[in-house]
Amino acid sequence: MIDFHCHLELFPDPPRVVAECVRQGLYVLSVTTTPSAWAGSAALVADAKRIRVALGLHPQLARERRLELPLFDRLLAETRYVGEIGLDGTPELRTYWMDQTYVFDHILSACQAAGGKIMTVHSRRAVTDVLDCLEAHQGAGVPVLHWYSGSQRELARAVGMGCWFSVGPAMLVGEKGRKLVAKMPQDRVLTETDGPFAALNGQSVFPWDVAKAVVALADLWAIDRGHVETLLQDNLRRLTTST
């Protein structure tokens, strides 16, 4: 199973979660919210062969952590994965829109200069702006839109631009999320949890809860679970050999 977007270091007991991921043989991409979190996150999974760490600066922290961009630049060569990055257009964060766009543009330019990275991208209430930025930095790498929640029209544009998508059990319980996933190319979809922030029935999800997303995808795509798991593994293989 694959959890392509979670925050391992932010669970209450990160070593226990990592150990369980290893025991179950999960492939996990653990994203970071600030460059200063990179060292601790990387050390946490140093002995876990199927867990990778992405270098990020979350848009919610752009204003207070933009001074960490030089650290981001120094660390970028150490990873193929960048995230969580992007823009957030919720009203309380629009106040800091200039900080968000400055940070996102800087990161995309750095990724472009580095030859391209695999990027897990936040786009809540800001899909058009995110896609505009990605179009302006086409050499930045492969964007994976995490927990996409935009419009059908924006989705069509993202698909046309070659974006990928990561979807989780919390997204797939709602009708809107299911309708969006139904329109995504199956060969550009990966599973995620966004744990510990995402929740089901009031409980934080863990990386192994991607099994629930696999079941939901099997139902949505009208194929058996084994076929879904094979498809997702093939997708991951193609993505990780693309840049």
C-alpha positions, 0 to 999 in steps of 0.5 A: 500500500502507498501513503503518498502524503502524510506527516509522520513526525506530527503523530503523537508517537512517531517512532511507533507509527514508523515501526508499524509502517515498516512492519506492514511494508507500506511505501510512505512519503512523509511531508514536512511543513518547514525546512527546519523540520527536515533533519528530524524527519529524515532521522526518524525514518533513516532505517526505513527503506520504503519511507521517503521524506519531502522537503517543504514549506507549507503555505499556512506557514509562509509568512512566519517561516519565509526566512527559512527559504535559504535553508530550503535551498541548501537542503534541496539537493538531498531529496527528490521530493518536495512538499508540502508546498502550494497556496491556500486561499481560505479567508484567514490566509488570504491576508498573507497572500503575498507571502504565500506567492513569494514562497511558492514562486521561490520554491518552484524556481529552485526546483526548476533550477535543480532539474525538477522534483516530484512535488506534493502540492496544497491547493485549497481554494487556490487551484487556479492560482496554483496552476498558473504558478505551475505553468510559469515554472514548467520545468519545476517537476511533476506536481501531485495535487494533494487532496484536490478540492477545486472545480470540475473545470479546474480539474480538467485544466490540471489534467491537461497540464499533466498533474497527478493526484493523491486521494485519501479515505477522508476525501472519498467518503464525500460525494464531491470528492468521489465525483472529482476522483471519478474524473481523474485519470486512473493512471495518475492517481495515488493514495494518501492519508494526510494523517494525522490531520485528516480524520474518519469518524472523529479519529485521526487516520494513520498511513495504513488507513490507505486500505480504506481508500483502496476499497473506495477506489475499487468501488468507484472504478468498478474493479477489484481491489487487487487490480487497484493495488496493482494499478497504484503500484504501477503508477508509483513506479512510473512517477518515481522514474519520471524525474 
